[in-house]
Amino acid sequence: MSAAGTATLRHGQDGDVVVAAGDWTIAAAPVLAAEVAALARRHGRSLRVDASGIARLDTSGARLLLDLAGERGVDGLDATRRALVDAVAEADVAVKGPPPADGGLVALLARTGAAAEQVARDASQLLGFIGLVLATLARCLFVPRRWRLTSLAFHLEQTGLDAVPIVVLLNFLVGAVVAFLGATVLKDFGATVFTVELIGYSFLREFGVLLTAILIAGRSGSAFTAQIGSMKSREEIDAIRTLGLDPVEVLVLPRLLALLVALPALAFIAMLSGIVGGALVCALSMDISPTMFVTRFHDLAATRHFWVGMSKAPIFAFLIASIGCLEGFKVSGSAESVGTHTTSSVVQSIFVAILVDALAAIFYMEIDV
Amino acid sequence: MNAPANGSDRVIEVRGLRNQFGAQVVHEGLDLDVRRGEIVGVVGGSGSGKSVLLRSIIGLNRPAAGSVRLLGTDMMKAGDEERIAVERRCGVLFQNGALFSSLSVADNVMVPMREHHDLPLALMQRFAALKIALAGLPPDAGAKFPAQLSGGMVKRAALARAIALDPDILFLDEPTAGLDPIGAAAFDQLILTLRESLGLTVFLITHDLDTLYTICDRVAVLSQKRVLVADTLDKVERCDDAWVQEYFQGPRGRAAERAVSSSKRIAAYAAPTRN
């Protein structure tokens, strides 16, 4: 291994010469660049360079030599190195600085404005897409030839059946937690037996369906975006179009219909497992036996609450599927874009699900159901 | 440019290479040498294991048997540090560029510089701009992202990244695939220029007969799980293997040969006194 590069100024009879020696490679570049800059500051680019002592030279070193002396000022190069230096000199290095970094208040306002505009645009796009999907659905619904049953079955399995274990587990645990909470709060009033009501109300009306929707948004909505997005980036969507097929019909409808079936079914299972979780805690730590739990549960007018909860499931399903698919179609080109839109799909789906749930709660309260 | 490591002028030495995936044997007893400063083209039918050979040489695929020596180092037996030192002296251009999509072209070129050298940002940006220019891209390409580039520009940007650390060996996987004929010819010339000026050794896989005739010093034919013949084009063409004959004597092969020999004649007339 030879020594790191050096540049030493030597005063001779025919003017000053910089003697370059050692390795002029990228590894030595930081030191050399500083030396070159110092020499150039003092002498301008009028110096001549004797490069015959250089052990190793690469493009980075050649660039620095040129900084020091200009193309004609480098002596002592053999043919190969001359070719290297010439090639570097010829490559027109019009260095463009990085774009000026904008910061401060203006940037903050600009980004806020851009984000607000984006929200408005997203909302209008989503409405447009929902319209498109509904129109396509109406067109295909009465033409059995255009039902894609294989695809529907596949997505039913993916979004419905495969999600059962996680939905059951999650709701069971939340059910147990709610029961514990109820027991703790209600004990002071001697009303622990009302835990049954607490669990019944919360799971039938809200938790069962909302937890399922949030899970499905993270699990299936994101999958829809990633699937359609990667198809988009590999031009598969364009291929579908050129084959005379409608991407909405081929890709969106099976996913939408599958979710419309799967999410209510999962919500039902979620309610059951939440209530079982609650009942278990009641039986184990509050002396409310399962028989008593069921008896009290009957007095609850449970059917009404059940339908209140279930009525929201298809709406969530429709919104999650629409958002997931739309975000997939928005993907452009790169793999990074798939990631960005998947994130956006999940965030939007969960936000919309909770928003709709809150609106529904107000609505049902007003009509006194 | 640099002295050979141990007096040998073979920068790539593959001996008895054997690759197999499950029951399917891709290579069996494959030998190949590449000498310093030459451009070697590897040809072979689809599925003959060209890319697997490339991946074995650059260490992305561990062969079942055999040895690969790069720049005098046995890559199978070398320790991590030694292997990384050799890998830094290799530049690879993947078939689809493999540019990092979240980084601009200039940042892509700076990735190896950042990783392996401690350079100030300004200096790194100047070197990156230099590589981008050497690869034949306009200066404003540096700020662009891979998704904004055309196919030809992606290849050039990937080439700029491959030569970021001034490698001794440049590996190219189908460099001209997907380029229009003008772009492909320009890319061929670019590789020739870089070889001359940077003293590169080039190992390239190609299906492009024009590339073979224009820039390759030697051609290695991959067939029957080994290198059937590796020699200058004239000799390879005379090899009496059915596949080789069909490859070079088929209508496309003949057309490419005609085009190149006539352009060489024209060049000879145009510049009779050069050197």
HADDOCK unambig.tbl for C-alpha pairs under 7 A between the chains (distance, minus, plus):
assign (segid A and resid 27 and name CA) (segid B and resid 117 and name CA) 6.19 0.50 0.50
assign (segid A and resid 30 and name CA) (segid B and resid 119 and name CA) 5.68 0.50 0.50
assign (segid A and resid 30 and name CA) (segid B and resid 120 and name CA) 6.84 0.50 0.50
assign (segid A and resid 56 and name CA) (segid B and resid 2 and name CA) 6.52 0.50 0.50
assign (segid A and resid 58 and name CA) (segid B and resid 166 and name CA) 6.35 0.50 0.50
assign (segid A and resid 59 and name CA) (segid B and resid 166 and name CA) 6.82 0.50 0.50
assign (segid A and resid 60 and name CA) (segid B and resid 127 and name CA) 6.29 0.50 0.50
assign (segid A and resid 80 and name CA) (segid B and resid 197 and name CA) 6.68 0.50 0.50
assign (segid A and resid 83 and name CA) (segid B and resid 197 and name CA) 4.93 0.50 0.50
assign (segid A and resid 84 and name CA) (segid B and resid 197 and name CA) 4.30 0.50 0.50
assign (segid A and resid 84 and name CA) (segid B and resid 198 and name CA) 5.69 0.50 0.50
assign (segid A and resid 87 and name CA) (segid B and resid 197 and name CA) 6.19 0.50 0.50
assign (segid A and resid 91 and name CA) (segid B and resid 130 and name CA) 6.82 0.50 0.50
assign (segid A and resid 91 and name CA) (segid B and resid 133 and name CA) 5.21 0.50 0.50
assign (segid A and resid 91 and name CA) (segid B and resid 134 and name CA) 5.43 0.50 0.50
assign (segid A and resid 92 and name CA) (segid B and resid 133 and name CA) 6.29 0.50 0.50
assign (segid A and resid 93 and name CA) (segid B and resid 129 and name CA) 6.28 0.50 0.50
assign (segid A and resid 93 and name CA) (segid B and resid 130 and name CA) 5.66 0.50 0.50
assign (segid A and resid 93 and name CA) (segid B and resid 133 and name CA) 6.40 0.50 0.50
assign (segid A and resid 94 and name CA) (segid B and resid 139 and name CA) 6.16 0.50 0.50
assign (segid A and resid 95 and name CA) (segid B and resid 126 and name CA) 6.36 0.50 0.50
assign (segid A and resid 95 and name CA) (segid B and resid 129 and name CA) 6.08 0.50 0.50
assign (segid A and resid 95 and name CA) (segid B and resid 139 and name CA) 6.99 0.50 0.50
assign (segid A and resid 333 and name CA) (segid B and resid 147 and name CA) 6.17 0.50 0.50
assign (segid A and resid 334 and name CA) (segid B and resid 101 and name CA) 6.28 0.50 0.50
assign (segid A and resid 334 and name CA) (segid B and resid 147 and name CA) 6.12 0.50 0.50
assign (segid A and resid 336 and name CA) (segid B and resid 101 and name CA) 6.70 0.50 0.50
assign (segid A and resid 336 and name CA) (segid B and resid 102 and name CA) 6.35 0.50 0.50
